[in-house]
Amino acid sequence: MENNINAHCKICGKGYHVCASCLAQKGFQPWRAVTDTMNHYKIYMSIHGYTLSHDSKKAKTALENCDLSGLENFRPEIKSAIQTIMTEH
């Protein structure tokens, strides 16, 4: 399946295969078009919400409900954003 990699997770950078129908969606972006797992999508949405609102309390609560195991393997900018959010309150 390695040769079928056509996307990279916005959280960890891992390559994965996403189906063409997910990539072709115009109205919304299915989680598979953004991340390799549903949990990484929850992390992505938490950080995205923080980027828009700058509400670190809400973002921290959202991240506390995510599985952050593997944080050391996340993309550097994601790791930094999580550390910022988690230490602001």
A tleap script that builds the chain and sets N, CA, C and O, in Angstrom:
source leaprc.protein.ff14SB
mol = sequence {
  NMET GLU ASN ASN ILE ASN ALA HIE CYS LYS
  ILE CYS GLY LYS GLY TYR HIE VAL CYS ALA
  SER CYS LEU ALA GLN LYS GLY PHE GLN PRO
  TRP ARG ALA VAL THR ASP THR MET ASN HIE
  TYR LYS ILE TYR MET SER ILE HIE GLY TYR
  THR LEU SER HIE ASP SER LYS LYS ALA LYS
  THR ALA LEU GLU ASN CYS ASP LEU SER GLY
  LEU GLU ASN PHE ARG PRO GLU ILE LYS SER
  ALA ILE GLN THR ILE MET THR GLU CHIE
}
set mol.1.N position { 0.813 -1.197 0.000 }
set mol.1.CA position { 0.000 0.000 0.000 }
set mol.1.C position { 0.858 1.264 0.000 }
set mol.1.O position { 0.348 2.350 -0.275 }
set mol.2.N position { 2.159 1.142 0.305 }
set mol.2.CA position { 3.028 2.307 0.346 }
set mol.2.C position { 3.018 3.094 -0.948 }
set mol.2.O position { 3.113 4.321 -0.921 }
set mol.3.N position { 2.906 2.424 -2.072 }
set mol.3.CA position { 2.922 3.121 -3.349 }
set mol.3.C position { 1.603 3.839 -3.621 }
set mol.3.O position { 1.502 4.579 -4.599 }
set mol.4.N position { 0.594 3.638 -2.780 }
set mol.4.CA position { -0.696 4.316 -2.935 }
set mol.4.C position { -0.806 5.568 -2.067 }
set mol.4.O position { -1.886 6.148 -1.966 }
set mol.5.N position { 0.273 5.989 -1.448 }
set mol.5.CA position { 0.244 7.173 -0.596 }
set mol.5.C position { -0.026 8.397 -1.467 }
set mol.5.O position { 0.712 8.684 -2.409 }
set mol.6.N position { -1.091 9.105 -1.133 }
set mol.6.CA position { -1.417 10.323 -1.887 }
set mol.6.C position { -1.807 11.482 -0.973 }
set mol.6.O position { -2.321 12.498 -1.441 }
set mol.7.N position { -1.562 11.330 0.328 }
set mol.7.CA position { -1.856 12.396 1.285 }
set mol.7.C position { -0.918 12.260 2.474 }
set mol.7.O position { -0.366 11.190 2.731 }
set mol.8.N position { -0.749 13.358 3.191 }
set mol.8.CA position { 0.073 13.355 4.398 }
set mol.8.C position { -0.715 14.014 5.520 }
set mol.8.O position { -1.329 15.065 5.334 }
set mol.9.N position { -0.688 13.382 6.687 }
set mol.9.CA position { -1.433 13.856 7.847 }
set mol.9.C position { -0.941 15.234 8.275 }
set mol.9.O position { 0.262 15.468 8.387 }
set mol.10.N position { -1.883 16.140 8.511 }
set mol.10.CA position { -1.549 17.503 8.936 }
set mol.10.C position { -1.035 17.542 10.370 }
set mol.10.O position { -0.475 18.551 10.798 }
set mol.11.N position { -1.221 16.456 11.117 }
set mol.11.CA position { -0.766 16.403 12.498 }
set mol.11.C position { 0.601 15.746 12.632 }
set mol.11.O position { 1.515 16.328 13.218 }
set mol.12.N position { 0.747 14.537 12.092 }
set mol.12.CA position { 1.998 13.801 12.281 }
set mol.12.C position { 2.880 13.743 11.034 }
set mol.12.O position { 4.054 13.384 11.121 }
set mol.13.N position { 2.321 14.095 9.879 }
set mol.13.CA position { 3.093 14.066 8.646 }
set mol.13.C position { 3.168 12.711 7.977 }
set mol.13.O position { 3.759 12.587 6.905 }
set mol.14.N position { 2.578 11.687 8.588 }
set mol.14.CA position { 2.615 10.331 8.036 }
set mol.14.C position { 1.847 10.270 6.720 }
set mol.14.O position { 0.763 10.840 6.599 }
set mol.15.N position { 2.411 9.580 5.739 }
set mol.15.CA position { 1.736 9.389 4.466 }
set mol.15.C position { 0.676 8.309 4.580 }
set mol.15.O position { 0.857 7.324 5.295 }
set mol.16.N position { -0.428 8.494 3.876 }
set mol.16.CA position { -1.510 7.513 3.874 }
set mol.16.C position { -2.272 7.633 2.572 }
set mol.16.O position { -2.076 8.580 1.810 }
set mol.17.N position { -3.146 6.666 2.320 }
set mol.17.CA position { -3.959 6.682 1.115 }
set mol.17.C position { -5.343 7.232 1.438 }
set mol.17.O position { -5.976 6.811 2.406 }
set mol.18.N position { -5.803 8.168 0.628 }
set mol.18.CA position { -7.155 8.705 0.758 }
set mol.18.C position { -7.861 8.487 -0.578 }
set mol.18.O position { -7.277 8.684 -1.644 }
set mol.19.N position { -9.120 8.080 -0.502 }
set mol.19.CA position { -9.854 7.775 -1.735 }
set mol.19.C position { -10.153 9.049 -2.523 }
set mol.19.O position { -10.210 10.141 -1.957 }
set mol.20.N position { -10.339 8.901 -3.807 }
set mol.20.CA position { -10.583 10.038 -4.688 }
set mol.20.C position { -11.867 10.775 -4.331 }
set mol.20.O position { -11.938 11.994 -4.485 }
set mol.21.N position { -12.876 10.062 -3.859 }
set mol.21.CA position { -14.135 10.739 -3.525 }
set mol.21.C position { -13.965 11.679 -2.336 }
set mol.21.O position { -14.625 12.716 -2.274 }
set mol.22.N position { -13.090 11.334 -1.390 }
set mol.22.CA position { -12.823 12.236 -0.265 }
set mol.22.C position { -12.090 13.486 -0.744 }
set mol.22.O position { -12.375 14.594 -0.289 }
set mol.23.N position { -11.153 13.302 -1.657 }
set mol.23.CA position { -10.396 14.438 -2.174 }
set mol.23.C position { -11.258 15.360 -3.029 }
set mol.23.O position { -10.983 16.557 -3.121 }
set mol.24.N position { -12.290 14.817 -3.650 }
set mol.24.CA position { -13.117 15.586 -4.582 }
set mol.24.C position { -14.235 16.381 -3.904 }
set mol.24.O position { -14.897 17.178 -4.569 }
set mol.25.N position { -14.464 16.190 -2.609 }
set mol.25.CA position { -15.537 16.899 -1.915 }
set mol.25.C position { -15.282 18.407 -1.958 }
set mol.25.O position { -14.181 18.862 -1.649 }
set mol.26.N position { -16.285 19.165 -2.336 }
set mol.26.CA position { -16.156 20.622 -2.428 }
set mol.26.C position { -16.778 21.338 -1.229 }
set mol.26.O position { -16.234 22.339 -0.763 }
set mol.27.N position { -17.901 20.844 -0.727 }
set mol.27.CA position { -18.639 21.536 0.327 }
set mol.27.C position { -18.033 21.412 1.707 }
set mol.27.O position { -18.179 22.316 2.529 }
set mol.28.N position { -17.366 20.325 1.972 }
set mol.28.CA position { -16.734 20.103 3.265 }
set mol.28.C position { -15.525 19.220 3.067 }
set mol.28.O position { -15.388 18.576 2.026 }
set mol.29.N position { -14.660 19.182 4.034 }
set mol.29.CA position { -13.461 18.370 3.913 }
set mol.29.C position { -13.566 17.186 4.871 }
set mol.29.O position { -13.440 17.366 6.082 }
set mol.30.N position { -13.794 15.986 4.353 }
set mol.30.CA position { -13.850 14.814 5.221 }
set mol.30.C position { -12.532 14.644 5.982 }
set mol.30.O position { -11.472 15.045 5.500 }
set mol.31.N position { -12.607 14.055 7.156 }
set mol.31.CA position { -11.402 13.935 7.976 }
set mol.31.C position { -10.291 13.194 7.251 }
set mol.31.O position { -9.119 13.499 7.476 }
set mol.32.N position { -10.607 12.237 6.393 }
set mol.32.CA position { -9.573 11.494 5.679 }
set mol.32.C position { -8.791 12.360 4.696 }
set mol.32.O position { -7.686 11.993 4.297 }
set mol.33.N position { -9.343 13.490 4.304 }
set mol.33.CA position { -8.632 14.382 3.395 }
set mol.33.C position { -7.628 15.259 4.148 }
set mol.33.O position { -6.796 15.925 3.531 }
set mol.34.N position { -7.710 15.258 5.486 }
set mol.34.CA position { -6.863 16.130 6.299 }
set mol.34.C position { -5.870 15.346 7.159 }
set mol.34.O position { -4.710 15.734 7.292 }
set mol.35.N position { -6.340 14.242 7.739 }
set mol.35.CA position { -5.510 13.473 8.668 }
set mol.35.C position { -5.632 11.979 8.412 }
set mol.35.O position { -6.508 11.522 7.677 }
set mol.36.N position { -4.734 11.235 9.036 }
set mol.36.CA position { -4.741 9.780 8.855 }
set mol.36.C position { -5.648 9.042 9.835 }
set mol.36.O position { -5.992 7.884 9.598 }
set mol.37.N position { -6.040 9.687 10.927 }
set mol.37.CA position { -6.926 9.056 11.910 }
set mol.37.C position { -7.967 10.058 12.391 }
set mol.37.O position { -7.773 11.269 12.284 }
set mol.38.N position { -9.066 9.548 12.918 }
set mol.38.CA position { -10.106 10.411 13.467 }
set mol.38.C position { -9.567 11.199 14.663 }
set mol.38.O position { -9.910 12.369 14.830 }
set mol.39.N position { -8.731 10.579 15.493 }
set mol.39.CA position { -8.168 11.297 16.635 }
set mol.39.C position { -7.308 12.465 16.176 }
set mol.39.O position { -7.377 13.544 16.764 }
set mol.40.N position { -6.509 12.275 15.149 }
set mol.40.CA position { -5.686 13.378 14.644 }
set mol.40.C position { -6.575 14.484 14.087 }
set mol.40.O position { -6.218 15.661 14.150 }
set mol.41.N position { -7.728 14.114 13.543 }
set mol.41.CA position { -8.669 15.133 13.057 }
set mol.41.C position { -9.222 15.944 14.224 }
set mol.41.O position { -9.406 17.154 14.094 }
set mol.42.N position { -9.489 15.309 15.352 }
set mol.42.CA position { -9.963 16.034 16.541 }
set mol.42.C position { -8.895 17.028 17.004 }
set mol.42.O position { -9.209 18.157 17.379 }
set mol.43.N position { -7.642 16.601 16.976 }
set mol.43.CA position { -6.540 17.492 17.342 }
set mol.43.C position { -6.470 18.648 16.346 }
set mol.43.O position { -6.330 19.809 16.732 }
set mol.44.N position { -6.566 18.318 15.077 }
set mol.44.CA position { -6.543 19.336 14.023 }
set mol.44.C position { -7.643 20.373 14.245 }
set mol.44.O position { -7.392 21.575 14.159 }
set mol.45.N position { -8.855 19.911 14.528 }
set mol.45.CA position { -9.983 20.819 14.723 }
set mol.45.C position { -9.804 21.668 15.980 }
set mol.45.O position { -10.206 22.831 15.998 }
set mol.46.N position { -9.215 21.112 17.018 }
set mol.46.CA position { -8.949 21.864 18.248 }
set mol.46.C position { -7.974 23.005 17.973 }
set mol.46.O position { -8.183 24.134 18.417 }
set mol.47.N position { -6.918 22.701 17.247 }
set mol.47.CA position { -5.911 23.724 16.927 }
set mol.47.C position { -6.492 24.744 15.953 }
set mol.47.O position { -6.245 25.942 16.087 }
set mol.48.N position { -7.252 24.279 14.987 }
set mol.48.CA position { -7.884 25.184 14.022 }
set mol.48.C position { -8.833 26.154 14.740 }
set mol.48.O position { -8.843 27.349 14.444 }
set mol.49.N position { -9.618 25.642 15.672 }
set mol.49.CA position { -10.516 26.489 16.449 }
set mol.49.C position { -9.748 27.532 17.243 }
set mol.49.O position { -10.172 28.685 17.326 }
set mol.50.N position { -8.631 27.141 17.823 }
set mol.50.CA position { -7.789 28.071 18.572 }
set mol.50.C position { -7.216 29.147 17.653 }
set mol.50.O position { -7.145 30.318 18.027 }
set mol.51.N position { -6.810 28.748 16.457 }
set mol.51.CA position { -6.260 29.691 15.490 }
set mol.51.C position { -7.283 30.772 15.130 }
set mol.51.O position { -6.935 31.940 14.957 }
set mol.52.N position { -8.531 30.368 15.023 }
set mol.52.CA position { -9.587 31.326 14.670 }
set mol.52.C position { -10.036 32.171 15.847 }
set mol.52.O position { -10.266 33.370 15.688 }
set mol.53.N position { -10.166 31.577 17.022 }
set mol.53.CA position { -10.755 32.284 18.166 }
set mol.53.C position { -9.740 32.805 19.184 }
set mol.53.O position { -10.042 33.733 19.934 }
set mol.54.N position { -8.567 32.232 19.217 }
set mol.54.CA position { -7.547 32.531 20.226 }
set mol.54.C position { -8.060 32.251 21.637 }
set mol.54.O position { -7.581 32.834 22.609 }
set mol.55.N position { -9.029 31.362 21.736 }
set mol.55.CA position { -9.603 30.965 23.018 }
set mol.55.C position { -8.852 29.739 23.522 }
set mol.55.O position { -9.222 28.602 23.227 }
set mol.56.N position { -7.787 29.989 24.291 }
set mol.56.CA position { -6.940 28.883 24.727 }
set mol.56.C position { -7.648 27.980 25.736 }
set mol.56.O position { -7.354 26.787 25.808 }
set mol.57.N position { -8.565 28.527 26.505 }
set mol.57.CA position { -9.288 27.703 27.481 }
set mol.57.C position { -10.146 26.660 26.761 }
set mol.57.O position { -10.139 25.484 27.125 }
set mol.58.N position { -10.873 27.092 25.752 }
set mol.58.CA position { -11.714 26.172 24.977 }
set mol.58.C position { -10.840 25.155 24.234 }
set mol.58.O position { -11.167 23.969 24.196 }
set mol.59.N position { -9.740 25.613 23.650 }
set mol.59.CA position { -8.844 24.721 22.915 }
set mol.59.C position { -8.205 23.700 23.854 }
set mol.59.O position { -8.056 22.532 23.495 }
set mol.60.N position { -7.828 24.140 25.054 }
set mol.60.CA position { -7.221 23.222 26.020 }
set mol.60.C position { -8.229 22.140 26.412 }
set mol.60.O position { -7.881 20.962 26.485 }
set mol.61.N position { -9.471 22.538 26.662 }
set mol.61.CA position { -10.511 21.563 27.000 }
set mol.61.C position { -10.688 20.555 25.868 }
set mol.61.O position { -10.810 19.354 26.113 }
set mol.62.N position { -10.702 21.045 24.633 }
set mol.62.CA position { -10.847 20.159 23.474 }
set mol.62.C position { -9.664 19.199 23.373 }
set mol.62.O position { -9.849 18.008 23.124 }
set mol.63.N position { -8.455 19.712 23.566 }
set mol.63.CA position { -7.264 18.860 23.469 }
set mol.63.C position { -7.192 17.839 24.601 }
set mol.63.O position { -6.671 16.739 24.415 }
set mol.64.N position { -7.718 18.201 25.779 }
set mol.64.CA position { -7.728 17.254 26.897 }
set mol.64.C position { -8.625 16.048 26.602 }
set mol.64.O position { -8.496 15.001 27.237 }
set mol.65.N position { -9.526 16.201 25.643 }
set mol.65.CA position { -10.401 15.107 25.239 }
set mol.65.C position { -9.855 14.342 24.036 }
set mol.65.O position { -10.551 13.504 23.463 }
set mol.66.N position { -8.627 14.625 23.657 }
set mol.66.CA position { -7.965 13.945 22.544 }
set mol.66.C position { -6.864 13.041 23.095 }
set mol.66.O position { -6.347 13.266 24.189 }
set mol.67.N position { -6.524 12.042 22.338 }
set mol.67.CA position { -5.395 11.174 22.663 }
set mol.67.C position { -4.138 11.842 22.099 }
set mol.67.O position { -3.929 11.864 20.886 }
set mol.68.N position { -3.320 12.377 22.977 }
set mol.68.CA position { -2.107 13.073 22.548 }
set mol.68.C position { -0.874 12.171 22.581 }
set mol.68.O position { 0.257 12.652 22.510 }
set mol.69.N position { -1.098 10.868 22.687 }
set mol.69.CA position { 0.051 9.959 22.647 }
set mol.69.C position { 0.707 10.081 21.271 }
set mol.69.O position { 0.033 10.247 20.254 }
set mol.70.N position { 1.996 9.998 21.269 }
set mol.70.CA position { 2.739 10.176 20.021 }
set mol.70.C position { 3.075 11.627 19.747 }
set mol.70.O position { 3.567 11.956 18.668 }
set mol.71.N position { 2.815 12.507 20.716 }
set mol.71.CA position { 3.083 13.939 20.553 }
set mol.71.C position { 4.501 14.202 20.056 }
set mol.71.O position { 4.736 15.118 19.267 }
set mol.72.N position { 5.437 13.391 20.524 }
set mol.72.CA position { 6.830 13.590 20.124 }
set mol.72.C position { 7.034 13.364 18.625 }
set mol.72.O position { 8.044 13.797 18.070 }
set mol.73.N position { 6.088 12.694 17.964 }
set mol.73.CA position { 6.194 12.442 16.528 }
set mol.73.C position { 5.344 13.387 15.680 }
set mol.73.O position { 5.306 13.258 14.457 }
set mol.74.N position { 4.666 14.333 16.325 }
set mol.74.CA position { 3.846 15.283 15.575 }
set mol.74.C position { 4.746 16.274 14.842 }
set mol.74.O position { 5.909 16.464 15.199 }
set mol.75.N position { 4.189 16.893 13.825 }
set mol.75.CA position { 4.927 17.923 13.096 }
set mol.75.C position { 5.325 19.022 14.092 }
set mol.75.O position { 4.563 19.317 15.012 }
set mol.76.N position { 6.504 19.629 13.923 }
set mol.76.CA position { 6.996 20.608 14.899 }
set mol.76.C position { 6.016 21.752 15.191 }
set mol.76.O position { 5.869 22.159 16.343 }
set mol.77.N position { 5.353 22.265 14.168 }
set mol.77.CA position { 4.434 23.386 14.398 }
set mol.77.C position { 3.181 22.950 15.160 }
set mol.77.O position { 2.584 23.750 15.880 }
set mol.78.N position { 2.786 21.699 15.006 }
set mol.78.CA position { 1.635 21.161 15.733 }
set mol.78.C position { 2.020 20.958 17.193 }
set mol.78.O position { 1.275 21.336 18.098 }
set mol.79.N position { 3.176 20.364 17.416 }
set mol.79.CA position { 3.678 20.148 18.768 }
set mol.79.C position { 3.793 21.485 19.513 }
set mol.79.O position { 3.405 21.589 20.677 }
set mol.80.N position { 4.320 22.486 18.845 }
set mol.80.CA position { 4.467 23.808 19.445 }
set mol.80.C position { 3.113 24.426 19.786 }
set mol.80.O position { 2.949 25.002 20.861 }
set mol.81.N position { 2.145 24.312 18.879 }
set mol.81.CA position { 0.808 24.856 19.125 }
set mol.81.C position { 0.165 24.174 20.324 }
set mol.81.O position { -0.444 24.843 21.159 }
set mol.82.N position { 0.289 22.855 20.422 }
set mol.82.CA position { -0.285 22.116 21.542 }
set mol.82.C position { 0.368 22.547 22.845 }
set mol.82.O position { -0.323 22.780 23.837 }
set mol.83.N position { 1.677 22.655 22.854 }
set mol.83.CA position { 2.382 23.073 24.062 }
set mol.83.C position { 1.968 24.478 24.491 }
set mol.83.O position { 1.811 24.741 25.683 }
set mol.84.N position { 1.792 25.382 23.529 }
set mol.84.CA position { 1.338 26.738 23.827 }
set mol.84.C position { -0.047 26.724 24.448 }
set mol.84.O position { -0.279 27.355 25.479 }
set mol.85.N position { -0.956 26.014 23.829 }
set mol.85.CA position { -2.338 25.945 24.317 }
set mol.85.C position { -2.385 25.341 25.710 }
set mol.85.O position { -3.082 25.861 26.582 }
set mol.86.N position { -1.669 24.271 25.932 }
set mol.86.CA position { -1.745 23.552 27.199 }
set mol.86.C position { -1.079 24.323 28.347 }
set mol.86.O position { -1.377 24.050 29.510 }
set mol.87.N position { -0.195 25.271 28.053 }
set mol.87.CA position { 0.470 26.013 29.110 }
set mol.87.C position { -0.093 27.405 29.339 }
set mol.87.O position { 0.321 28.083 30.279 }
set mol.88.N position { -1.022 27.847 28.510 }
set mol.88.CA position { -1.572 29.192 28.671 }
set mol.88.C position { -2.498 29.314 29.877 }
set mol.88.O position { -2.685 30.416 30.393 }
set mol.89.N position { -3.081 28.210 30.337 }
set mol.89.CA position { -3.966 28.266 31.513 }
set mol.89.C position { -3.551 27.259 32.525 }
set mol.89.O position { -4.174 27.154 33.582 }
savepdb mol mol.pdb
quit
